[in-house]
Amino acid sequence: MALTECGTHALVDAAFDAVAKFSEHKLARRLLASLRPDMLLLADHNFAGYALWGLARATGAHLAWRIKQNLVFMPLQVLSDGSYLSIMRTPAENVRHGQARAAGRTLQQSPRGHLVRIIEYTVTIRPQAGLPRTETFRLVTSLLDPRLAPARQLATAYHQRWEIENGFAELKNRLRGAGFILRSRAPEPICQEIYALLTVYQALCALQTRAAEHGDTDPDRISFTVTVQLARLAVAAQSAADPTVLDSTRHEVITELLAALLPTRRHRQCQRVKKPSENTFEVRKRDQPRTPSNVHYTLRVTKHPT
């Protein structure tokens, strides 16, 4: 599990352990020490919970996490942009309210818990081919003032959470290589190999960021594949053997990276068809044409009734 920057894909922190011993929530707790008050932490709907939320907020960072549709948040106050304030209840309060709902009763909202803001919105995807589809999102955030953090801006910012998936693709596929397996079999050398891989990845992200700053462009326009290729050529030529040569090589690599900029990022989608047979998504057939990935997104914030 990793804590990464959305823009550069650089690693802020990473945690890993045996699958049988640690859940995602336990690994996430290891990363909290790297949060800072000037950060906005985005997270998927697997992490929203009273304890983890409290620990993350205690770092001073602000949070904007997706939540599941079946989680119940009772409105305390409807805000000007349609979002509303609510309480993320303690586990004991959740049990008490759940039992009341099962019995057909409604309890008074308890102040015990974290004061949060709920944002609901829909995203409609209109592909070049096929029918449009609409997905509903719910965010819980610690940013309570809609004037400082409007619902639409937070909904747009949450879309950047997917950048971590691009970072994982760079780390696992483009740098490590598909099908690559760690050579070690004992815990200690496995950790050494993983840290070595993360160190190289971080260095490549730093090089991409320096190139983006030099060219005054978005880091996602710097090709990671080209960065890896140029870095390998420099290593083979032993360009780091001399500090003067290293500086010259770095400048040459940055120049080549800026000459091979990727096009401006477009709106995209990816069909959920390449999945194991036990999942519910349809299996893509060999002769089935690939659906165009270019799409148009429409985001609408759902205003909660007053």
ChimeraX attribute file (.defattr): number of C-alpha atoms within 10 A of each C-alpha:
attribute: neighborCount
match mode: 1-to-1
recipient: residues
	/A:1	15
	/A:2	18
	/A:3	21
	/A:4	19
	/A:5	18
	/A:6	22
	/A:7	13
	/A:8	19
	/A:9	25
	/A:10	22
	/A:11	20
	/A:12	13
	/A:13	17
	/A:14	16
	/A:15	14
	/A:16	14
	/A:17	12
	/A:18	8
	/A:19	8
	/A:20	6
	/A:21	7
	/A:22	12
	/A:23	11
	/A:24	13
	/A:25	14
	/A:26	12
	/A:27	16
	/A:28	20
	/A:29	13
	/A:30	15
	/A:31	17
	/A:32	18
	/A:33	13
	/A:34	12
	/A:35	20
	/A:36	16
	/A:37	11
	/A:38	9
	/A:39	13
	/A:40	19
	/A:41	21
	/A:42	22
	/A:43	18
	/A:44	15
	/A:45	16
	/A:46	12
	/A:47	17
	/A:48	20
	/A:49	15
	/A:50	14
	/A:51	13
	/A:52	16
	/A:53	17
	/A:54	13
	/A:55	13
	/A:56	20
	/A:57	18
	/A:58	15
	/A:59	15
	/A:60	14
	/A:61	17
	/A:62	19
	/A:63	20
	/A:64	25
	/A:65	22
	/A:66	23
	/A:67	22
	/A:68	14
	/A:69	12
	/A:70	6
	/A:71	11
	/A:72	15
	/A:73	17
	/A:74	14
	/A:75	17
	/A:76	14
	/A:77	14
	/A:78	17
	/A:79	20
	/A:80	15
	/A:81	17
	/A:82	20
	/A:83	27
	/A:84	25
	/A:85	22
	/A:86	23
	/A:87	20
	/A:88	26
	/A:89	21
	/A:90	17
	/A:91	13
	/A:92	10
	/A:93	16
	/A:94	14
	/A:95	12
	/A:96	12
	/A:97	20
	/A:98	16
	/A:99	14
	/A:100	13
	/A:101	12
	/A:102	9
	/A:103	9
	/A:104	8
	/A:105	10
	/A:106	12
	/A:107	11
	/A:108	7
	/A:109	15
	/A:110	12
	/A:111	13
	/A:112	12
	/A:113	16
	/A:114	17
	/A:115	16
	/A:116	21
	/A:117	27
	/A:118	28
	/A:119	27
	/A:120	23
	/A:121	19
	/A:122	16
	/A:123	17
	/A:124	16
	/A:125	20
	/A:126	17
	/A:127	19
	/A:128	13
	/A:129	11
	/A:130	9
	/A:131	8
	/A:132	13
	/A:133	10
	/A:134	13
	/A:135	10
	/A:136	14
	/A:137	18
	/A:138	20
	/A:139	27
	/A:140	24
	/A:141	24
	/A:142	19
	/A:143	20
	/A:144	19
	/A:145	14
	/A:146	18
	/A:147	11
	/A:148	9
	/A:149	12
	/A:150	17
	/A:151	29
	/A:152	19
	/A:153	11
	/A:154	17
	/A:155	23
	/A:156	11
	/A:157	14
	/A:158	19
	/A:159	11
	/A:160	14
	/A:161	19
	/A:162	13
	/A:163	17
	/A:164	20
	/A:165	13
	/A:166	14
	/A:167	23
	/A:168	16
	/A:169	15
	/A:170	18
	/A:171	19
	/A:172	16
	/A:173	13
	/A:174	14
	/A:175	19
	/A:176	15
	/A:177	12
	/A:178	10
	/A:179	8
	/A:180	9
	/A:181	8
	/A:182	12
	/A:183	9
	/A:184	12
	/A:185	8
	/A:186	8
	/A:187	10
	/A:188	9
	/A:189	13
	/A:190	14
	/A:191	15
	/A:192	12
	/A:193	14
	/A:194	12
	/A:195	13
	/A:196	12
	/A:197	15
	/A:198	17
	/A:199	13
	/A:200	14
	/A:201	23
	/A:202	17
	/A:203	14
	/A:204	18
	/A:205	21
	/A:206	16
	/A:207	20
	/A:208	26
	/A:209	22
	/A:210	16
	/A:211	23
	/A:212	21
	/A:213	12
	/A:214	13
	/A:215	17
	/A:216	10
	/A:217	15
	/A:218	16
	/A:219	22
	/A:220	21
	/A:221	17
	/A:222	26
	/A:223	16
	/A:224	23
	/A:225	12
	/A:226	15
	/A:227	20
	/A:228	17
	/A:229	11
	/A:230	19
	/A:231	19
	/A:232	12
	/A:233	12
	/A:234	16
	/A:235	11
	/A:236	10
	/A:237	10
	/A:238	12
	/A:239	18
	/A:240	15
	/A:241	10
	/A:242	9
	/A:243	10
	/A:244	10
	/A:245	13
	/A:246	15
	/A:247	13
	/A:248	11
	/A:249	17
	/A:250	19
	/A:251	15
	/A:252	12
	/A:253	21
	/A:254	22
	/A:255	14
	/A:256	15
	/A:257	23
	/A:258	19
	/A:259	11
	/A:260	14
	/A:261	18
	/A:262	14
	/A:263	10
	/A:264	10
	/A:265	9
	/A:266	10
	/A:267	12
	/A:268	13
	/A:269	16
	/A:270	10
	/A:271	12
	/A:272	11
	/A:273	14
	/A:274	13
	/A:275	12
	/A:276	10
	/A:277	10
	/A:278	6
	/A:279	10
	/A:280	10
	/A:281	13
	/A:282	13
	/A:283	14
	/A:284	14
	/A:285	10
	/A:286	7
	/A:287	6
	/A:288	8
	/A:289	8
	/A:290	10
	/A:291	13
	/A:292	14
	/A:293	14
	/A:294	16
	/A:295	16
	/A:296	15
	/A:297	16
	/A:298	10
	/A:299	16
	/A:300	15
	/A:301	19
	/A:302	18
	/A:303	17
	/A:304	17
	/A:305	10
	/A:306	10
